[in-house]
Amino acid sequence: MKEPDGFNKKLKLKQRSFAWFLMKIAAVTAVVALIVREFMFANYIVYGQSMMPTIKDGERIIVNKIDYEWREPERFDLIIFHADEESDYIKRIIGLPGDDIYYENDTLYVNGEEVEEEFLEETRSENGTEIFTDDFTLQDLTDELVVPEDHVFVMGDNRKNSIDSRQIGFIPEEEIVGKANMAFWPPQSIRFFY
């Protein structure tokens, strides 16, 4: 039995309408994904061993690019920052603006107070009695007495194998891309950073 012409026209119209609807959904999804990727979150591949064992070479991480729009960076945050025009680094914030920081006998002191670095316990225990972080003061490294305003002092968790503020100086807050929130690849290593 043959369908009436009106039925075929309605069917074609519905198919076109549905196709147009799908194209609009795809376009909106692409725009939202672009906005999220550009302004809110980004993923990075970590190269090198400067953050081991916290983050291993080749792991992929999610970086929250908007967190610092509402709050100031905090000590021990893991951040991505522009180290130069070609490279972004991941390091841990050790010193905040106005902090007098120094290391003595493998211990961090901030404004004269001893500060525990719990995230280094595993590495220190593997290291045995060897000094993990060499002694230094800010003045030894930079001629500054405290971390300047709108800057942070960063270090890698693998202190013996990290290019960080000890070599490249203070990091301007405007160069911070965002805070590392989680590792998502490889799948067996999925975890959040606190």
PyMOL commands that set and color helices and strands:
alter all, ss='L'
color gray80, all
select helices_A, chain A and resi 5-40+67-70+118-127+138-142+159-161+165-168+173-175+187-189
alter helices_A, ss='H'
color red, helices_A
select strands_A, chain A and resi 41-45+60-64+78-82+88-95+101-104+107-110+113-115+136-137+151-155+171-172+176-185+191-192
alter strands_A, ss='S'
color yellow, strands_A
deselect
rebuild
show_as cartoon
